[in-house]
């Protein structure tokens, strides 16, 4: 049985009767850039994140880069972050003029370790950038305590976590609700994916929202008048229309991912060579990825591929050991939990349209490898 890592065609078949008319309406209007669907999407995503402002942009990368630019980082300014994430998290720190300071992760959740963050803060620290990896929120209450005591902003990387939430003080808090600003990604493979690239920033800080709106439009609120040097990072109307049509399905899609994850974890529980994802009891995980720790990872992945089953390694090399950050001086063994994760992790298909037969096939194939 063929089980791809992701099947966007199956999703398209389920929503095309809603998405295609929305796209057609944009075509009829001929308002392709920053048309009405963009502001409608900004309002809807801000509401989901319980933030006052949504500011659409061209990609999830820009959704991190523009808030970092709003910090006006100077040479030597540091931003504390995780090395176990997609490259954009640290790449944007560098491109905004700052220095990424990498600290280790909690082995269970794969998210940044607040204790390591605290130890890394120096007088040069300008911000903390946690990642809600794979769709599970980091321990924001612990990070906020550190940040508030030192007057540091927290920029949430929620590229993989739209709609995720965490119970803090007996209350559910959303990804995007607590940070100074938050970046979301609408890359097609995300839980809420566009039919191209796109991103969204959310914030409840009015002055920051105003500045981010300027930064995405070459630094000006009025055409041909520029308060600072910004960039061109606009979300086009077609992508916004696609996302608005999909957004009502997001909660049910994420619930289905959780259902699949529970089924996988129960079905693989008796395999000593396989460790299921750890879900912090405070979190409601949206399982953008279902990521195992496994023995003989590369051999298992090759076995799955031979059987027609998709999988992926997110991520094979931690950022502190990437060649482009060699000048920072990190050495192998310095961040052991992140480095071990890079050797062990393997993500399985978990998209909502998977059938129970496909899930069974994936698990039987894994069992066959370890027999």
PAMARBA-719229 format. One record per residue: x, y, z of N, C-alpha, C, O in turn. Coordinates in pm, whole numbers, plus 50000, padded with zeros to 5 digits. Atoms other than C-alpha are relative to their C-alpha. Layout:
XYZXYZXYZXYZ...
REM end
This chain:
500854988050000500005000050000500885012450000501845013450077499274987550005501295034449908499435009750105498225012350107500414990349899501185059150199500965011849993502035011450054499094988650010502705092850110500115007550132499215006750216499834992149879504085115450380498915010650011498445013750121501054989950004501535141650274499234998449870499834995749765500835001550120498625139950029499115012349986497975012450032500774987850018497505174849933498894998449897497915005949898501075002550097495475160949645498734995450072497634999650037501165004649923493205143249895499325011850070498095012550075500604988349936492725175950082499275008749897498185013749923500634992050105491995194449757498634994549962497675002049946501285006150039489255169849666498925002850104497745003850071500974997849893487615175950003499515014550007498405017050053500354985949980487595213949985499865007949870499615019949874499964992450125487655223049616498705007649973498745018349912501264993150025483955232349608499895012950081499065021550050499974987549924484695259149867501125009249952500965021449948498834991950035488115270549748499885005849859500195017649838500034995250139487525273249374499095012249982499505021649914500804987750013484605298149401500685012150064500545023350014499304988949935486715319149640501095005749909501275017849901498974995550094489545320349388499365007149881499865017449836500694993950114487125328149107499535014150034499565023049949500454986749959485775357649305501165010049996500975021549958498834991150008489305372149332500315003149854500605014649820499734997750143489825367348958499015010049942499385018949866501024990750049486555385148887500255014350049499995023949977499754986649945487555414049113501265006449944501375018649939498704995550049491075416548964500805007750106501695015550073499234994049890492335427849306500934989350056500634982850156499135011449971495265404049325500975002350116501464992650175499014997249896497515421549576499335008350110498845019350084500574993149883496265431449924498525003549981498065013950028501434998150017492625427949818499244996650127499854992950228500825002249880489705423450062500254986850072500214986850195499775012449923490435386550144501195000850095501234993750195498824999149913493765396950295499615005750135499964999950238500404994349872492265419450560499034990950074499044990450197500925009549936489535393750624500774988850068500444984650179499185010549941492175367150684500765005250121500874998250222499304994249886494145390250911499105000450123499544997050233500954999449890491065395251126499734986150057499684984250178500355013649958490265358051136501154993450076500934986950178498855006449934493795346551228500305006950133500635000250231499804993049873494175373651491498984995350104499314993550221501035004949909490885362051643500354986050051500204983250170499615013649961492075325851644501125000450103501114992750200498844999149911495325335951817499745008650122500615010050209500354991049891493525359552056500975011750009501395015850117499154988250010495675388251939499205011449939498195009049872500754988650050494565423351850500235002549851499355007849782499664996550137496305425551515500554987949924501344980149978499405009350094497035402651222500585008049886499935017149833499334992950109499515414550959500534989449905501524982749935499615010350096499795392250653501305003849931501615015649917498744997650070503095388350473500264988449903499424979549889499775008850113504725368250197500384985850038500244976749955499555013549962506035338350395500134999050150500115009150221499735002149859506555323050734501355005450041501525009950154498684994249972510185333950712499885015050025500435020150123500194985649981509155370350669499215003050127499395013550188500784998049878506725365950959500895000050124500475004850230499004998949894509815361851179500965011549974501345018850066499004989950034512165385050993499525014150031500285022150086500464986349983509985416151007499905004150147500325015250180499934996249858509415415651387501435001450052501715010050134498614998649959513145409851431500595013149950501375019450021499554987050050513815440051210499435011350084500085021650102500614989849915511435459651431500765001950131500585012050198499174998749880513865453251719501225008949975501895013050070498844991950039516525473351528501274994550065501975001650136498855006649940519215448551625501305006249948501425009849831498684994650031522795461251632501034988750006500784978450070498975010449993526025441151581500314996350144500565004950229499765004949864526555419551886498754997450079498824990950184501265002949932522905419051988499634985349983499784979849874500255014349998521825383752080498514996850011497765003950079501365005449987518575364552037500144985250034500754977649959499875013949952518285331952232498934991549933497754995049932500935008750071516715303452037500474985550004501484982350067499715014450004516735266151971500744996349873500525002449769499355004850121519015247651730499224988849931499584984749821500755011350055516425220351670498705005349940497645004950002501114993550067514145237251421500375002149854501494999249813499744996350139513825247951058500955011949996500975020250087498924990250010516635270350937499535014550016500275022850069500454986150000514495301850908500035006250139500225018250152500034994649864514315305451286501285007650030501245018950080498724993549973518005313651313500455008749883501105018949903499614992150115518505326250958499445014150006500125023649966500594986749991516135355051021500685008550107500795020650091499244992549899518015364851338501245006049937501545017849955498794995350069521195367351132499675011049900500345021349895500344990350105519495385850847499425012950055499415023149985500474987749936517975410851089501135007450071500925018150129498854993249942521465419451213500414995250136501315000950197499685005049868521555398951531500844987349996501194982449889499235012449985523465368751659499124989650068498664991950180500755010549931521595336451731500844993550109502004990150087499375007349889522475321052067499194987350019498024987950058500725012749998521565284352061500104993550138501174992850198500035007449874520485265752374499264986949978498524985549880500495013650022519435229752419498494998850023497845007950074501435002849993515985214152408499694990550116500584984150172500495010449910513905193552647499864987249918499164987349816500035012150082514355157652523498604994749971498374988749866501345005350020510685149052565499225007349894498795001349795500854992350090508865176952387500745005249877500105009449781499154994350106511775187552159500015015250002500665021349917500054985449993511045223552261501125005750087501734998650167498914993249930513515248752400499864998350151498764998850206499955002349855514565242852762500105013550071501125020350057499934986949933513705273452976501195001550093501715012650110498834999049913516525265053216501235003849920502065011749965498874996650086518995266752931499895014449949500905021249933500214986050041517465299552815500505009350110501245018850083499604991449889517965314853158501525000850012502075011650034498555000349988521605304053166500695007649887501835011949901499384993750117522225319452822499785015149993500405021849911500294985650007520855354252892501195008150051501745005350158498894991049967523535381252898499525014449983498405016649938500384986150025523505419352890499795003149852499205013449818500174997750145523595416052508498704994049946498344996449831501225006650045520375395652492498915010549973498645019050057501064990650038517625414652308498634993449991497615000349997501295006950014514925387952270500194985150019501304979950014500055014649992513935351552320499084995349888497985000749872500785004950114512675331952018499764985050015500524977049962500345014249991511045298852114499254995349876498615003249806500745006350110509645274951854499014990150059499374982050144501005009949961506405255851907500114988449902499354987549805499595009650100507885225751735498984988849980498404983550075500885011050042505795200051546498535002450034497694993850008501384997149965502615217151672499704999750148498534999750188500165000249855503215216452049500665012450059501835015150033499484987549946503645248752241501134997750098501124988150176498944999749900506805255752435499425004550134498275008950141500454996449865506565262652809500005015250014500895021050076500034985450007505515298752758499955006650138500535017350156500104993849868504695305353124501375001350065501635011150135498654999549943508285297353223500865010049923501655017349983499244990550080509755317252936499565014350028500385023450034500504986649972507505346953008500515005150135500815017050149499474995849870508655347453370501435005049986501815015050046498624995750025512265349553252500045013249926500795022349962499984988250086511505375552988499495012450071500085023150060500594988549931509315397953202500965005750104501085017950119499064995449896511885399453480501165007949941501805015750011498864993450064514455411853228499585009749890500425014849816500544990950103512195433153004500424995849859500805004249777499655005350131512895410652705498734996049925497844989949985501145004750078510375405052425500154985349962501274980349946500015013750051509385369752324499345000249862498215004849847500535001850134508905363151953499724985249982500644977149980500385014150014506965330751907500134995649854499565002049764500005006550130507825309251607498924989250005499144978250056501135009350002504445292651556499714995449859498564992649824500175004250139505035283051194499324986549989498604984049892500575013550003503995247251279498854998550100498424987250126500875001549883501475255151551498755008549997498245012150103501224991950002498495275251430498834992250060498534981150016501115006749932495565266551657500424991750120499554986650191499555007249880497735249651922499725008450123499645020750115500264992649877497045258752282500614992850119500944980950114499365005249879498435254152632499235005150121498845016850128500714996149877496735254252972501015006250097501944999550143499114992649911498425280553187499145006550107498245014350077500784994349890497075289653529498534996349992497675004250030501375004650010493945269253461499245005449880498035003249869500654993750115493225287953136500694995849871501924994849867499395003050128493755278252774500555012849938499845022849929499384988850068496185301952600500494995249863501054984349850499745004050138496695301252225501425003249956502045012650006498774996250068499845300552020499755013549934498825015049855500184986650053500255337251933499375009750097499335021750070500714991449904498435350652236500945007050096500685018450137499204995349887501265356052482501265007449960501795015250039498754993850040504275367552282499855014649961498755019549935499944986350053505315402752186499545000149855498845009249812500485002450137504775390351831500154985249972500904978150040499975014150037504235356851663499994999049848499325006649780500005002750143504995343451317499354986749969499694976550028500635012250052502765318151138500424998149855500725007749784499715003450139503495300350811498804993549935498094985549997501055006450079501015291050540500584992149885499924990249782499415008850101503415269650339499024988449974498364983950067501055009750033501285243550156499934987750089498854981950105500015012149918502315214950385499515002350143499324992750217500424997049863501205232750704498564995650024497814993049930501385003849966497995223850890499005009249931497955004749885500764990450080496555255450734500955004949892501755014049914499054997350107498345256950401499375007249883498235004349845500444992950120498015280550107500294991649877500774980349887499645006350126498375271349740501235006949942501385008349821498754993150030501705289149740500605003850134500314997450235499394995949873503725307450003499175010950066498375017650001500704989749926502395330250271500294999150147500704988750197499774999849856502705340650633499135010350066498445018150000500804990549923501065360450909500725003150130501234994150197499524995649870502305380651204498805004150083497875010350032501034995049911500075386251504500675006450121501755002350164499504993049881500585409751797498835007350064497855010749998500984991749930498565427752059500585013650036499985021250112499354987149976500955457352064499715009349882500165006849770500484991450108499425485751863501145006549922501125006649799498904993250069502655504351786500804990349916501234993649806499285010150078504385472451676499224996349876499804995149768500825003550116501475463351448500115010649891500235007449773499884989050097501675497451282501354999449929501435001449807498675000650062505405493451226500134988049906500744989149800499925011850086505055458251086499255002349869499694997749764500744996950124502445470450838500845008649907500775007049785499124991850082504945496350719501164991849945501504992849827498835007750043507885472350706499684990749884500544988449798500335009250110506015448450475499725007649870499645001549764500314991750118505285477550235501095010549981500815022449971498864991350025508765492250187500135011350102500675021950072499764990549892508625510850518499105012150001499435022150065500894988550001505705533850450498544996250009498124985949957501435002349990502035536150537499265006049882498115002549855500594993150114501355558150234500894997949878502114999149888499225003050121502435550049880500945011549965500555023149962498944990850041505695567049779500545008650114501365017550091499474993149882506325580050135500514989350097499774980450138499355010949928508775559550339500645005250128501535013750125499454996149871509515563450710501314992850031502164998150103498775007749983512215536750704500124990549882499214989549800499795009450109513655510850468499364986750039499844979850129500665012849977511295481250462500264990649884501344990849824499865009550110510705454150206498634997549940497625002749988501265003950063508045439849978499624986150050500194976250004500405012949944506335412250175498494999950017497975000350128501464999749998502675411750082499454986149970500024978549893500745012350031500255382550083499025003249889498255012849900500924996750108498355381049757498594994950031498394986050114501415002449970494585379549750499584985649970498724980250040500345013850033494415345249587500334990750116499544982050153499615008649888496335329249873499105002650121498714993250191500894996949887494215347450131498634993649980498034988850076501305006150027491045334949961500044985050025499104979450081499845014349975492325299049970499994997350151499314988150198499875002149857493205302150338498695002650074498354995650169501304997249938489855317650430499024988549978498234985350066500885011450027488065288550264500394987850082499524980050122499525011449923490205263250449499865001850151499694992150224499934997449856490205280150790498884993550081499174988550190501055006649920486795266650905500264985150024499674979350115499705014249985488215231450863501174997450096501404986050135498745001949928491365237451069499824992050129500584982750154500185006949872490025225951406499724985149982500284976950054500315014250022488585193451270501204992749941501444981149973498805006250054491735186751070501014997050111501604986250115499055002249891493895191151380499514989250095500304981450148500555010649916491535169151581500244986349938500554976750009499755012650069491905141951319501474996150012501794984350027498575002849982495695145051341500254994550141501024985150159499845005249864495455140251719499484985750010500084977450078500545013649999493285109551663500984990149938501204979349992499015008750065495845094751424501214997950092501734986850104498835000949913498665102551668499734990450116500604982450152500375009049891496845084851952500014985549953500464976650025500055013550056496295054451729501414994549976501714983150011498605003950020499945053251626500674996550133501264985850148499275001749873501225057151982499554987350073500374980450134500495012349938498985029152112500494987849925500874977849986499635011650080499835006151824501484996949999501884985749967498555002050000503595010751858500574999150141501794998150159499564998949861503745011252238500854988350046501684989850136499265011849953505144975952271501314997849927501964987549946498735001350071508124982052043501095007550077501065019850082498964993149921511204989452259500875009449918501415019149971499134991850085513065004351962499345012849953499975021149887500774988550046510375030451904499435007450120498825001450209500574991749893509445059352133499055010149938499445018049852501024991150053506255078252063500245014350048500975016450145499854986049956506055116252087499485002150141498484996350182500434996149865505805130652436499155012549988499585022649933500884988349998502865154152479499965005350142499534998350234500104993649870503165178152769498535000350042497695004749963501405000349957499955173652975499315013749993498085014449985500594986650007499455211452963499625003849858498925013849837500174996050139499345211552583498874992749930498574981149961500815006450102496795204752315500815000949871500925011549810499095001350113499085193252034499184999849870498114993749866500705000850128498035198851672500694990549901500214988849789499315010250080500535173151534500175004149855499754997149762499524996950136501825191851236500904988749953500874984849836499235012150026504295163251252499784990150114499654993950230499975010849901504065129751429501404994349995501774987449900498565002750005507695124251521500434990250107500334993050227499495010449912509105092651672501495002050028502185009049954498575003049984512505085551823500154985149974499434977050032499865014150036513715052951674501464995849996502355004049973498675005850018516725030151674500214996749852499264993449781499635003050140518555024851341499105008149905498515002849811500924991150070516665054651205500154999849849499174998349777499814999050145518235056950861499644986949930499114987049818500385012950057517775019650800498494998449996497934993549898501465000649997514135021750906499405008749890498465004549822500554991350104513515050950675500164993849862499264994649779499795006750129515025031950383499014988549982498504986349872500975011050004512815002050468498605005249968497904999449885501324994150027509695023750474499905004549854498885002449789500024995350139510625039150140499834988549903499084989649806500125011650089511015004949980498574994749998498134989049899501385004949989507494996650098498975010449956497775008249969500914989750049506025028749953499425009150106498385015250086500494991949889505635046750284500905012250018502115011050033499254987749985506675082950315500375002750145499654998950238499564995649868508625096550609500995011449978501405013949864499064988950014510935125750679500775001750130500314997850238499174997049884513705136450912499995015150021500605022549944500044986049960512975169851076500625001150140499895000450239499064994750098515895177951128501304992350012501664988350123498825008749994519095159351036501245006650060502114999650111498824992849949521605186451142499525011750085498785020250036500424988749917521125210051437500635012949950501715012849892499554987350058521545246751352501355004450053502105011049981498714995449947524515252351582501174993149932502314997649945498945007050072526485227551370499915001949849500634995349774500074997050142525455241251030501235008149959501725016550035498774993450046528405253350822499905015250005500875022150037500134985450008526995288450786500115006750137500355018850144499854994449867527095293051164501304995550067501454996550189498735004549946530595279151204500765010950074501495008150169499294988849937531885313751296499575002450144500255009450219500484998349863529835312151617500764991250099500724993650219499105007849916532175285351749499414988350075500054983050165500585011649933529785257951857500714987249956501164986149842499325012650026531255223051878499064988250022498134989250102500805012049975529745187951854500074996150148501144996550209500075003749860528605176452197499595011350091499315009150209500304988549916527855211452319498525000750038498175005150148501445000149976524065207852289499504985749977498894982949874500175014450023523655170252337498574995649973498364986649891501385004550023519855167352353499565003049857498894994849795500344996650139519445185152019500734990949903500154986349805499215008550089522225164951859499484985749999499444979349894500565013549994520745132151981498684999349925498424989749853501284999850072517315141851849500234999349850499514992249780499715000150143518815148251506500404986249950500214983049833499615013750037520155112551507498844990250007498914979549946501035009849969516895096251618498625002949940497834993649925501394996650034513815114851491499614995149861500414995049768500595003850128511575102251214498515003350005497804999050096501404995850005508225117451117499214991349904499664988549792500875008850078505385095750987498835007849941498535018849987501204993650054502335104550775498955001750110498684992450186501014997749896499675120550997498895009349951498085014050031500984990650054497525141850765498584994550018498394982450028501375004149961493755141250828499354989649911498544981749958500705008750095492755122050516500484985550003499934977249931499535013849989494685090550612498884990750044498054994250128500975010249959492565059150639500604991350111501814990850129499525009249897492775034450924500864989049938501834984649999499205010250067494095008850674501415005149971502384997649984498674994450025496945032150582500815001050128502004998050129499314999449872497815037950947500484986250042501614984650090499615013749966497825000451005501174995349915502084988549964498915003850090500064995650704501325005950046502354999050047498784993649951502585020750838500534992650122501724989850131499555006549876502685003751178500484985849974501484981550032499565013750031502924968451035501355000149931502164991149952498714999250069505804979350815501115002950100502214997550088499004997249896507634993551116500254987450083501394984150116499855012549923506954961551309500834989849923501674982849979499255009550082508284941051020501495003050000502314993849994498594996349999511544960451027500684995450129501824990750125499375002949871512184954251398499844985450044500354981650149500155014249961511174917151402501344992849995501414980950024
REM end
